[in-house]
Amino acid sequence: MNWYTNLRMPLLLAAIMVVGVTGPTFAQNAPPVDLCGSPAGAVAQNQPPNYNGYPYDYPSDAGGADNKPAEPPQPVNPVRKVCEGGKVEILLGNSRHYGYRIGDHVRITILVRADESVVMDFSSLKQKKISFTGSDFELVEEPTVRSQPAGDGKVLYRIDLTVQSWVPMSVAPPEESRPGGHLIFNLDLRYATEMAPDGKTPVWKVLTTPDFVVSGSNTVDHGTGLLEGDLDAKAPRDPWPTMPLLIAGFFLVLFFPGLMVVKYLNRIIPRKKVPPHVAAWRAFDKVMSSTRDGGFKVEHYAGIEGALRTYLQAVTGKPIEAATILEIRDFLDDHAQLAEIDTVISLCERAIYLGETISDEENWQIIKGFEALVPRPWDSK
């Protein structure tokens, strides 16, 4: 027996090095230290005491404390947890973990990256059960679970939840309370890393997500570390449509006044070479402006006829300015608008050479005929 006693400790140390775990793992009935859920009952009672600083350096029989109280969870977003020796990795978070009120909907996304050998059970979600021991939250919508290969022999599970709570956020103990109060969210699921001796039944364990703090504070609450940043005054960020709308607004405000200025300058500053239709319309506009005082007179008809003759001679190349009405008919016998040309010139010559009074209806025919024969420039009145 002496040889067995002498070899027992070296063999035990060698076994520990091969397995790659520490001594406390082999405590009676103790599970692996990196379980994905908190140990409970007798399992938890058999864990070694957690001594860490005074008074936790000494057991209670030496005037100290056996277990150091757990630190209150910190408001971190997202929270991460790795367990089962790296076989399971959990990531939990959302777009905003602060500023909630009682009854608000909280959308939470949970990512579980596990080995292909790990069996996950989501039946508790179908039963709308968040925690096996009770939760301050309840499901609002049907949860969605999706999975896809993640490479390296891993499977990625994505769980999307919408929860709400009717528990006041001020229930936290004073030493753990924060401005606005807070609640802790955890999700419990079942998982298995091995099978029973029959090779068919999974040995289920409890997977508990890390503590996720849902805060009632109106400001960003993210841990306890001091975050030093740029404290200089910053201009608020404008929405992306602001600049396009400003440019469009300035353009619309300045477009019509600018158009009026250009039209005015084109009228008072003569061009070196004025197009025939522009010259004709300038003369026509000048005549029409003078008719507002005393109506149409002989000089008005002469001005309209002269403007039309000059335009026709410029665009057709025929000597229209000094031609009679009969000669104009001969020159423009193939013109598509010969009837309108004949009407305007004939009415004007009746007033100029015969001294006839032109009726308002005939004056209207002269105006409409001129507008049909001579294209109006964009900058005319």
Buried (B, 14 or more C-beta within 10 A) or exposed (E): EEEEEEEEEEEEEEEBEEEEBEEEBEEEEBBBBBBBBEBEEEBEEBBEBEBEEEBBEBBEEEEBBEEEEEEBBEBBBBBEBBBBEEBBBBBBBBEEBBBBEBEEEBEBBBBBBBBEEBBBEBEBBEEEBBBBEEBBBEBBEEBEBEBEEBEEEBBBBBBBBBBBBEEEBEEBEEEEBBEBBBBBBBBBBBBBBEEEEEEEEBEBBBBBBBBBBBBBBEEEBBEEEEEEEEEEEEEEEEEEEEEEEEEEEEEEEEEEEEEEEEBEEBBEEEEEEEBBBBBBBBBBBBBBEBBEEEEBEEEBBBBBBBBBBBBBBBBEEBEBBEBEEEEBBEBBEEBEBBEBBBBBBBBBBBBBEEEEEBEEEBBEBBBEBBEEBBBBBEBBE
